Amino acid sequence: MTRVYNFSAGPSAIAESVLKQAQSELLDWNGCGASVMEISHRSKAFISLAEQSEQRLRSLLAIPENYRVLFLQGGATTQFAMIPMNLLADKQRAVYCCTGAWSQKAIKEAEIYCDVTVATDSQSDQYTGIAEQSNWTIDTQAAYLHYTDNETIHGVEFGYIPDSKGLPLVSDMSSNLLSRPFDVSRFGLIYAGAQKNIGCAGITVVIVRDDLIGNVISGTPSMLDYSKHAKQGSMLNTPPSWSWYILGLVLEWIESQGGVNRLAELNREKADKLYAAIDASDFYRNPVHPDYRSRMNIPFLLADSALEPVFLKYAQEAGLEGLKGHRSVGGLRASIYNAMPLSGVERLIDLMNEFERDHG
C-alpha cells in the first residue's frame, strides 16, 4: 500500500505516526486487553486519558484557569445552536460577521433564537476578503460577537483578533485551531470540530470562560447546556471514546513537533510556497485578497475551468487526493493542515508546473 498526500478539507490528513500508534493499540490499549472503544468511559484508564488530553490542550494553547475545556459531540454545527442557547442569557440580540459559507450557516441557526445584527458582510465580494473593522457595525448591547476565524470553503482567514467593543468574543476555529498561537484570554468562547487539525470526526472542542456558562435560555435541553457538561467532565453521556483517544494522540504529536509555535512556522512556509507558485503563473489564480488568504485552505482556479476534471485525474494518478473544490464554489482547493508535510506541498507545486507545461 502507498499512502497518498491527502489535501481533503475534512475529514483531513492525520499524521502517519498517530495512525500507526492507533493501529498498534487497537486490540490492546494501555494494557487493558481491550480496545479503547470497548472499555468503560468511567474507568480510571479512560478518565486518565481525558484528563491528560485536557492538560495537553491547556498547555499547548496557554488556556487560563478561568476557562472550561469541554469535549462534546455534534460537530461545530451543533455549536451554532448551543452558543445562543447558552450565551444570550436575558438578551435578545447577537452580532455576527458574515465572511463565508460557515459563518452564513451560523447566522441562520442563531436567527432561530435571537435577532442577529451582521457587523460585516463580504457576500457582495464573493467572500474574497473582509472589510476593515472601522466599517463594521457592532451593537454593544448585544450578547456577544461571533466570527469564523477561517472559512474552509472560501479560503479566507482573519490575520488578527477582532475588537469586540466589550462584547464576549466567540470564534469558530474548526479549521485553524492549533495551527498558530493566539491569546485565549481575548475570547469568551472558542469552538472547533476535530477533523481538521485535532484528530478525527466525532468530537468537538469548546473552550468557554467560566462566567458565560450556567445561564441558558428557557427550554434548552440538558445535552445542550455547557454547565451540565462542565460539571460532568464532558461525560454527561457516553462520550465518543475513539475520537477522544485520537485527539489525545494528535495533541501528543503536536508536542513532539515543537508545539504550536513551531507548527505555525511550518504552516506559513507551506502556504507561502503554494501561493507563490499560484501567483507566479497565469494558468492558476487564487481569488482571495492577499491580506486575508488562509494558511489552511487554498482555493485556486484554472485559466480554463474545463481542465479541472483533467487536473484532478492527473493529480490522483500522482497520489494527490482531495483537491476538488467545494461543490458550492467549484474550482480546486488544497487544504494544508498541520499534518500535511512540506513535501506534500512541494509535490503539488511540481505537479501544477507539470500540468501547466502539458496543458497551458
C-alpha positions, 0 to 999 in steps of 0.5 A: 500500500502507498499512502497518498498526500491527502489535501481533503478539507475534512475529514483531513490528513492525520499524521502517519505516526498517530495512525500507526500508534492507533493501529498498534493499540487497537486490540490492546490499549494501555494494557487493558486487553481491550480496545479503547472503544470497548472499555468503560468511559468511567474507568480510571484508564479512560478518565486518565486519558481525558484528563491528560488530553485536557492538560495537553490542550491547556498547555499547548494553547496557554488556556487560563484557569478561568476557562472550561475545556469541554469535549462534546459531540455534534460537530461545530454545527451543533455549536451554532445552536448551543452558543445562543442557547447558552450565551444570550442569557436575558438578551435578545440580540447577537452580532455576527460577521458574515465572511463565508459559507460557515459563518452564513450557516451560523447566522441562520441557526442563531436567527432561530433564537435571537435577532442577529445584527451582521457587523460585516458582510463580504457576500457582495465580494464573493467572500474574497476578503473582509472589510476593515473593522472601522466599517463594521457595525457592532451593537454593544448591547448585544450578547456577544460577537461571533466570527469564523476565524477561517472559512474552509470553503472560501479560503479566507482567514482573519490575520488578527483578533477582532475588537469586540467593543466589550462584547464576549468574543466567540470564534469558530476555529474548526479549521485553524485551531492549533495551527498558530498561537493566539491569546485565549484570554481575548475570547469568551468562547472558542469552538472547533470540530476535530477533523481538521487539525485535532484528530478525527470526526466525532468530537468537538472542542469548546473552550468557554470562560467560566462566567458565560456558562450556567445561564441558558435560555428557557427550554434548552435541553440538558445535552445542550447546556455547557454547565451540565457538561462542565460539571460532568467532565464532558461525560454527561453521556457516553462520550465518543471514546475513539475520537477522544483517544485520537485527539489525545494522540494528535495533541501528543504529536503536536508536542513532539513537533515543537508545539504550536509555535513551531507548527505555525512556522511550518504552516506559513512556509507551506502556504507561502510556497503554494501561493507563490507558485499560484501567483507566479503563473497565469494558468492558476489564480487564487481569488482571495485578497492577499491580506486575508488568504488562509494558511489552511485552505487554498482555493485556486482556479484554472485559466480554463475551468474545463481542465479541472476534471483533467487536473484532478485525474492527473493529480490522483494518478500522482497520489494527490487526493482531495483537491476538488473544490467545494461543490458550492464554489467549484474550482480546486482547493488544497487544504494544508493542515498541520499534518500535511508535510512540506513535501506534500506541498512541494509535490503539488507545486511540481505537479501544477508546473507539470500540468501547466507545461502539458496543458497551458 
